[in-house]
């Protein structure tokens, strides 16, 4: 990745029918890690997140709580969704709501253009509709219900009955874009990632595309169709446009040209909307398609996808209250192969916290700073002649920096963490082998002691820079102890070039204190 590029990354805008769970937080952290990394390598970076607030599901939820849809959305945004971003240390540059005036006006502008250009027509439609997905379903997307829904067709995702609807709606000529989409997938092989999601979407489009119903007249909570206010815009057609309305589509050409196209990070269950409907909409409008659509896997609990309706959702605070924000961020980026499903368990996060964060990294940092404080009064010692062991640490710093940067470039976040951790293990091994506490006992080996601790500190600083997108809180605390200047100004793709302060300051407390009974966090 050449430094200085534009990098615009988005999360899905999350539906405000309920409070967030760790599946939502997982997406936010992944996008934030990518954004932090790109910012710190000098790229022109922008991270967008937000909330999706229109549609039948929101209207029904609001009615059931005896409030207006807007009042319901306002409450959820302020009490749940924005606090989530603070709770897990997300550095988003913008937060868009589909009830924002800028968004509603942008949607109308986009829709009017497609209508004027002949891509929208009115027609009759009948089909099976899932309110949970806000989507008409094909028969292949439905399964036979069980239990209270026996004898009914239910959505394969939500396990709730679908509704047979017949409406006179406006349609988008999506079928016109079947071949252009297939051409896009073929010419831009990395447009959809990972490969498993790409293959599924290619096969879906090859089966043939139908025109898309993009308005509803059966309810009124949505953006009015500009030429027919008896219809509101289909919630997905509305929501997808947030990615361009947030960066000035139609009103700020300079900002739009600076940011677009985006890298969209989504759950694999909504990849089809982003990799089929969305690029077709953009093609119709004469706009560039997204840079990439990455459909990551699901977080599973007990082998099953988390669901509010099934009461299997886990609130992020249940984990952060026990292990802290940095451990939350680290665990989900480290333990799950990005792009595949991953099982969450309290036992696994507890084991990784103790072994990797408390004993591996946290103890390493404490030992190095403590030995420099003890043996050199806190003054950073000057290295003498380097041995093969010292040079090996230096080479590891350079190698893991390059490999982690390359991994982030292909969105392999888990690989980046694993690669960086090779330096943690190398430094722990180096200190064990060099035995600085033995060198400190003999004045004749003081120069060697200085070289060992200088080498160890250099490696620790490189680690601090590389890990800052993943564990920003701990990294900034550690940087205050060893570094010079602002941590975020250290180019991450040149992490080994960091500048040490003349002396180290002892850490006030352990970066990752031991947790004796983490199971209490599961209560």
Beta strands, then each sheet from edge to edge (+ up, - down):
strand 1: 6-15
strand 2: 44-52
strand 3: 94-97
strand 4: 120-130
strand 5: 135-137
strand 6: 142-144
strand 7: 153-155
strand 8: 163-172
strand 9: 192-193
strand 10: 212-213
strand 11: 215-216
strand 12: 224-225
strand 13: 228-233
strand 14: 263-267
strand 15: 292-296
strand 16: 299-301
strand 17: 304-305
strand 18: 342-344
sheet 1: 3+ 2+ 1+ 14+ 15+ 9+
sheet 2: 5+ 4- 8+ 10-
sheet 3: 6+ 7-
sheet 4: 11+ 13- 12+
sheet 5: 17+ 16- 18-
end
